[in-house]
Amino acid sequence: MHASRVVQRVAIAGLGAIGKAVARKLDEGIAGLSLSAVAARDPAVAGAFLETLSRRPAVVAVDELAGHADFVVECAPAQLLVAIAEPVLRKGKKLVVLSVGALLSNPQLVQIAERYNAQILVPTGALIGLDAVLAAAEGRIQSVRMVTRKPVKGLAGAPFLVERGIRLDDLREPQRIFAGTAREAANGFPANLNVAAALSLAGIGPDRTLVEVWADPSVTRNIHRIEVESDSASFTMTIENVPSENPRTGRITAHSVIALLRKLTSPMRVGT
């Protein structure tokens, strides 16, 4: 006779394009997981969405999520990460972080997770090949470079552009708008380049990982090309992500979160 599987509770902070997609998939059913609670900026709008689900989760304040869940998935603006993360980590729970760039400027969150035996989980998101980078980092990586090309509308409002008065409205050909480190990229494009932060954490760190950002009016997808040189392998990877209803975010990002959650409770795990 088989023992029944323990069901783990999942809460979601933020019900934008990614949060809604994750909520829908959990509602449809992932073995061993249930959607227990959500926190959203506008409870009325959240309520309308939750009415479309077959099982309605609790709607709670951000600092109450940890009391309703074993895992909390952060799908919110980067500036909210600390407010979401600290209560979860202090209760020794697992936190799935999408605002990876904000982790670079808040290293205390890793220290809190260690102190309270909690865990921060970073999904692959809109990138490709983090398994390969993690493996290469067990040896010696000489260099990591990422070149990102984005449709112009996907870059609108980025602090790097706003602070420098850079306008892209009349752009007619590809233009490189940024070249620097992953740390600088995460600060300048907090809604666009969480992929650069994740890549840097998997490999040689945010100050050695080099990033270029191109605004390209000819593309309709978010394109990331990664080049890695290491003592175990040299590899180049390119991914073209179809934007979600939020042009700053690829559809595959939500799928990546769902795949991570499924992996956490699966009897077999594929990948590093």
C-alpha positions in Angstrom: 0.0 0.0 0.0 1.4 3.4 -1.0 1.5 6.3 1.4 -0.5 9.3 0.3 1.7 12.2 -0.9 1.9 15.3 1.3 0.5 18.3 -0.4 2.7 21.4 -0.3 1.1 24.8 -0.2 2.2 27.5 -2.6 1.5 31.2 -2.2 2.1 33.9 -4.9 3.1 37.5 -4.3 2.0 39.5 -7.3 -0.7 38.7 -9.9 0.8 40.2 -13.1 1.3 38.2 -16.2 3.6 35.7 -14.5 1.7 35.4 -11.3 -1.6 34.7 -13.1 0.0 32.1 -15.3 1.5 30.2 -12.3 -1.8 30.5 -10.4 -3.8 29.0 -13.4 -1.4 26.1 -13.7 -1.5 25.3 -10.0 -5.3 25.5 -10.1 -5.4 23.1 -13.1 -3.3 20.7 -10.9 0.3 20.0 -10.2 0.9 16.8 -8.2 1.8 17.5 -4.6 1.1 21.2 -4.8 -1.9 23.4 -4.1 -2.4 27.2 -4.5 -3.1 28.4 -0.9 -2.8 32.2 -0.9 -2.0 35.3 -3.0 -1.1 38.9 -2.3 -1.8 41.6 -4.9 -1.5 45.3 -5.2 -5.2 45.7 -6.1 -7.3 43.1 -4.2 -10.4 44.0 -6.3 -8.6 43.2 -9.6 -7.1 40.1 -8.0 -10.6 39.0 -6.8 -12.0 39.2 -10.3 -9.1 37.0 -11.6 -9.5 34.5 -8.7 -13.2 34.1 -9.5 -12.0 32.3 -12.7 -10.2 29.6 -10.8 -11.9 26.4 -9.6 -10.5 26.7 -6.1 -10.2 30.2 -4.7 -7.1 30.8 -2.5 -6.9 33.3 0.4 -6.1 36.9 -0.4 -3.8 38.2 2.3 -1.2 40.9 3.0 2.3 40.3 1.8 3.7 39.8 5.3 1.1 37.1 5.9 2.0 34.9 3.0 4.5 32.8 4.9 1.8 31.7 7.3 -0.3 30.2 4.5 2.4 28.4 2.5 5.5 26.1 2.3 6.7 27.9 -0.8 6.2 31.6 -1.8 6.6 32.6 -5.4 7.7 36.3 -5.8 6.3 37.8 -9.0 6.3 41.4 -8.0 8.2 44.6 -8.9 11.8 44.5 -7.8 11.4 47.2 -5.2 9.1 45.0 -3.2 11.4 42.0 -2.9 12.7 42.7 0.6 9.2 43.3 2.0 8.1 40.0 0.5 11.2 38.0 1.2 12.1 38.8 4.8 8.9 37.4 6.5 9.1 34.2 4.4 12.7 33.6 5.1 12.4 34.3 8.8 9.8 31.6 9.0 12.2 29.1 7.4 10.2 28.7 4.3 11.3 28.4 0.6 11.1 31.5 -1.6 11.1 31.4 -5.4 12.6 34.7 -6.6 12.0 36.3 -10.0 13.3 39.7 -9.2 16.8 38.3 -9.2 18.5 41.6 -9.9 17.3 42.8 -6.5 19.1 40.0 -4.8 22.4 41.5 -5.9 21.7 44.7 -4.0 20.2 42.9 -1.0 22.8 40.2 0.1 21.3 40.3 3.6 18.5 38.1 2.3 20.9 35.2 1.7 22.2 35.7 5.3 18.6 35.6 6.7 17.9 32.5 4.7 21.0 30.8 6.2 20.2 31.9 9.7 16.6 30.6 9.7 17.3 27.5 7.6 15.2 28.9 4.7 16.0 28.7 1.0 16.0 31.1 -1.9 15.3 29.4 -5.3 16.1 31.1 -8.6 14.4 29.6 -11.6 16.1 29.6 -15.0 13.5 32.1 -16.2 13.9 33.5 -19.7 17.4 32.3 -20.0 18.9 29.0 -21.3 21.7 26.8 -20.1 22.1 27.7 -16.5 22.8 24.0 -15.8 25.8 24.2 -18.1 27.0 27.4 -16.4 26.6 25.9 -13.0 28.6 22.9 -14.0 31.3 24.9 -15.6 31.6 27.0 -12.4 32.6 23.8 -10.6 35.8 24.2 -12.6 37.2 27.5 -13.8 35.3 30.0 -15.9 37.4 32.6 -17.8 34.6 34.8 -19.1 30.8 35.1 -19.4 29.2 37.6 -21.8 25.5 38.1 -22.6 24.1 40.2 -25.4 20.4 41.0 -25.2 18.2 42.4 -28.0 14.8 43.7 -27.1 11.9 45.3 -28.9 11.8 49.0 -28.1 8.5 48.9 -26.2 10.0 46.3 -23.9 12.6 48.8 -22.6 10.2 51.7 -21.9 10.6 53.2 -18.5 14.0 51.5 -17.7 15.8 53.7 -15.1 19.0 53.7 -17.1 17.2 55.3 -20.0 15.1 57.7 -17.9 18.1 59.0 -15.9 20.0 59.7 -19.1 17.2 61.1 -21.1 17.6 58.4 -23.8 14.5 58.3 -26.0 13.9 55.3 -28.3 10.5 56.3 -29.8 12.0 57.2 -33.2 14.6 54.5 -33.4 14.8 53.0 -36.9 17.8 50.7 -36.6 19.4 48.6 -33.8 21.2 50.7 -31.2 23.4 49.5 -28.3 22.1 51.3 -25.3 24.2 49.7 -22.6 27.5 47.9 -22.0 28.7 47.0 -18.6 28.5 44.4 -15.8 25.6 42.3 -14.8 25.3 44.3 -11.5 25.1 47.6 -13.5 22.6 46.0 -15.9 20.4 44.8 -13.1 20.3 48.3 -11.5 19.7 50.1 -14.8 17.1 47.7 -16.1 15.4 46.1 -13.1 12.3 44.9 -15.0 14.3 43.6 -18.0 17.5 42.0 -17.0 16.9 39.6 -14.2 18.3 37.1 -16.6 21.7 38.8 -16.4 21.6 38.6 -12.6 20.7 34.9 -12.7 23.5 34.2 -15.1 26.0 36.0 -12.9 24.9 34.1 -9.8 25.3 30.8 -11.7 28.7 31.6 -13.0 31.5 34.1 -12.1 29.5 36.8 -10.2 27.8 40.1 -11.1 31.0 42.1 -11.4 32.8 39.8 -13.9 29.7 38.9 -16.1 29.6 41.3 -19.0 26.3 42.5 -20.6 25.3 44.4 -23.7 21.7 45.6 -24.3 20.5 46.5 -27.7 17.2 48.2 -28.5 16.1 46.7 -31.9 13.0 47.9 -33.7 13.3 45.0 -36.1 12.7 42.3 -33.5 9.5 41.2 -31.8 11.0 38.8 -29.3 13.4 39.2 -26.4 16.7 37.6 -27.6 19.5 36.6 -25.3 22.9 35.3 -26.5 25.3 33.9 -23.9 29.0 33.2 -24.5 31.0 31.2 -21.9 34.7 30.3 -21.9 35.8 27.8 -19.3 38.3 25.1 -18.6 35.7 22.4 -19.2 33.8 23.7 -22.2 33.3 26.7 -24.4 29.7 27.3 -25.4 27.3 29.8 -27.0 23.6 29.7 -26.5 20.8 31.8 -27.9 17.1 32.0 -26.9 14.3 34.0 -28.5 11.5 34.5 -26.0 7.9 35.3 -27.1 6.8 38.2 -24.9 3.9 37.7 -22.4 1.1 40.2 -22.0 3.8 42.2 -20.3 6.3 43.1 -23.0 9.2 43.2 -20.6 8.7 39.5 -19.7 8.8 36.4 -21.9 6.1 33.7 -21.7 8.8 31.1 -20.8 9.5 32.8 -17.5 6.2 31.6 -16.1 6.8 28.1 -17.5 10.1 28.1 -15.8 8.6 28.8 -12.4 6.0 26.1 -13.0 8.7 23.6 -14.0 10.7 24.5 -10.9 7.7 23.9 -8.6 6.9 20.6 -10.4 10.5 19.5 -9.9 10.4 20.2 -6.2 7.8 17.5 -5.6 8.6 15.1 -8.4 9.9 11.6 -7.7 12.4 12.1 -10.5 14.3 15.3 -11.3 16.0 16.0 -14.6 18.7 18.6 -14.8 21.3 19.9 -12.4 
